[in-house]
Structures are given as C-alpha cells and as structure tokens.
Amino acid sequence: MSAEVIKTIRQTEKQAEQIKEDAIRKAREIIDNAEDQGAILLEEKVKEATEEGKQIIEKKESEAIQEIERLRRESEERCAKLADQARTRMDEASSFIMERIVKSYGNS
C-alpha cells in the first residue's frame, strides 16, 4: 500500500509540474499576445494621429489661403481708392495751377 501511495504522490507531483509548465507557457503566450496587440494598437494610433495631423495642417492651410485672399482683395480695394483719390487731387492740382497761371498772366 505504501508503494501505491508513493506512486500516486509521484503522479500527482508530475501532474502538478505539468500544470505549472502549462501555466507558465500560457502566461508567456498571453504576454506575447498582449505585446503584439499593443504594438498593433500603437501603430494604429500613430497612423490615426498622423492622419489627424495632416487634416489639421490642410485645414489651417486652407484657412490661411482664404485669409490671404481676403487681405489681397482688401489691399486691391485700398489701392483702387488711393488711385481714385490721387486722380481727383491731380485734377484739383491741375485746375489750381491753371488758375495761378491765368491769374499771373492776367494781371500783367
């Protein structure tokens, strides 16, 4: 009977060792799987962040182009107004000069 008990204990120890090895193997598989999934997730997040960054840049570029166009139009309008004012003043200056010339020759 004691030989039978020793045999059962040895089998139980072997089973316990096998269970322990299986648990260690399973734990390594879980860790490896988690690392793989983490790497995949990280790669996806980097791609998403890169795409989001590109979209932000494109949006800001578009806004900048619109602002530049608005400023260009305003500048052209100001230039046109200044040119009109200059023409008006040139006409006034010409009239003033002509009056002076006429008056100075008219009095002599």
C-alpha positions as CSV (number, residue, x, y, z in Angstrom):
1,M,0.0,0.0,0.0
2,S,2.8,2.4,0.7
3,A,4.2,1.7,-2.8
4,E,0.8,2.6,-4.2
5,V,0.7,5.8,-2.2
6,I,4.2,6.8,-3.3
7,K,3.3,6.1,-6.9
8,T,0.2,8.3,-6.5
9,I,2.2,11.1,-5.0
10,R,4.8,10.9,-7.8
11,Q,2.0,11.0,-10.4
12,T,0.4,13.9,-8.6
13,E,3.8,15.7,-8.5
14,K,4.3,15.1,-12.2
15,Q,0.8,16.4,-12.9
16,A,1.5,19.5,-10.7
17,E,4.8,20.1,-12.6
18,Q,2.9,19.7,-15.9
19,I,0.2,22.1,-14.7
20,K,2.9,24.6,-13.6
21,E,4.7,24.3,-17.0
22,D,1.4,24.7,-18.9
23,A,0.6,27.7,-16.8
24,I,4.0,29.3,-17.4
25,R,3.6,28.6,-21.2
26,K,0.1,30.0,-21.2
27,A,1.3,33.1,-19.3
28,R,4.1,33.6,-21.9
29,E,1.6,33.3,-24.7
30,I,-0.7,35.8,-23.1
31,I,2.2,38.2,-22.6
32,D,3.4,37.8,-26.2
33,N,-0.1,38.2,-27.5
34,A,-0.6,41.4,-25.4
35,E,2.7,42.8,-26.6
36,D,1.7,42.0,-30.2
37,Q,-1.7,43.6,-29.7
38,G,0.0,46.6,-28.0
39,A,2.3,47.1,-31.0
40,I,-0.6,46.9,-33.4
41,L,-2.6,49.3,-31.4
42,L,0.4,51.7,-31.1
43,E,0.9,51.5,-34.9
44,E,-2.8,52.2,-35.5
45,K,-2.8,55.2,-33.1
46,V,0.3,56.6,-34.8
47,K,-1.4,56.3,-38.1
48,E,-4.5,58.0,-36.7
49,A,-2.5,60.8,-35.2
50,T,-0.6,61.3,-38.4
51,E,-3.8,61.5,-40.4
52,E,-5.4,63.8,-37.9
53,G,-2.2,66.0,-38.1
54,K,-2.4,66.1,-41.9
55,Q,-6.1,67.1,-41.7
56,I,-5.3,69.9,-39.2
57,I,-2.5,71.1,-41.5
58,E,-4.7,71.0,-44.6
59,K,-7.5,72.9,-42.7
60,K,-5.0,75.6,-41.5
61,E,-3.5,75.9,-44.9
62,S,-7.0,76.4,-46.4
63,E,-7.8,79.0,-43.8
64,A,-4.5,80.8,-44.4
65,I,-5.2,80.8,-48.2
66,Q,-8.7,82.3,-47.6
67,E,-7.2,84.9,-45.2
68,I,-4.5,85.8,-47.8
69,E,-7.1,86.1,-50.5
70,R,-9.3,88.3,-48.2
71,L,-6.3,90.5,-47.4
72,R,-5.3,90.7,-51.1
73,R,-8.9,91.9,-52.1
74,E,-8.8,94.5,-49.3
75,S,-5.4,95.7,-50.4
76,E,-6.6,95.9,-54.0
77,E,-9.7,97.9,-52.9
78,R,-7.5,100.3,-50.9
79,C,-5.1,100.7,-53.8
80,A,-8.0,101.5,-56.1
81,K,-9.4,104.1,-53.7
82,L,-6.0,105.7,-53.3
83,A,-5.6,105.8,-57.1
84,D,-9.0,107.4,-57.4
85,Q,-8.1,110.0,-54.7
86,A,-4.8,110.6,-56.4
87,R,-6.6,111.2,-59.8
88,T,-9.0,113.6,-58.1
89,R,-6.2,115.5,-56.5
90,M,-4.3,115.6,-59.7
91,D,-7.3,117.2,-61.4
92,E,-7.6,119.6,-58.5
93,A,-3.9,120.4,-58.6
94,S,-4.1,120.9,-62.4
95,S,-7.0,123.3,-62.0
96,F,-5.2,125.2,-59.2
97,I,-2.0,125.5,-61.3
98,M,-4.0,126.7,-64.3
99,E,-5.8,129.3,-62.2
100,R,-2.5,130.6,-60.9
101,I,-1.0,130.8,-64.4
102,V,-4.1,132.5,-65.7
103,K,-4.2,135.0,-62.8
104,S,-0.5,135.7,-63.0
105,Y,-0.6,136.4,-66.8
106,G,-4.0,138.1,-66.4
107,N,-2.6,140.7,-64.0
108,S,0.4,141.7,-66.1
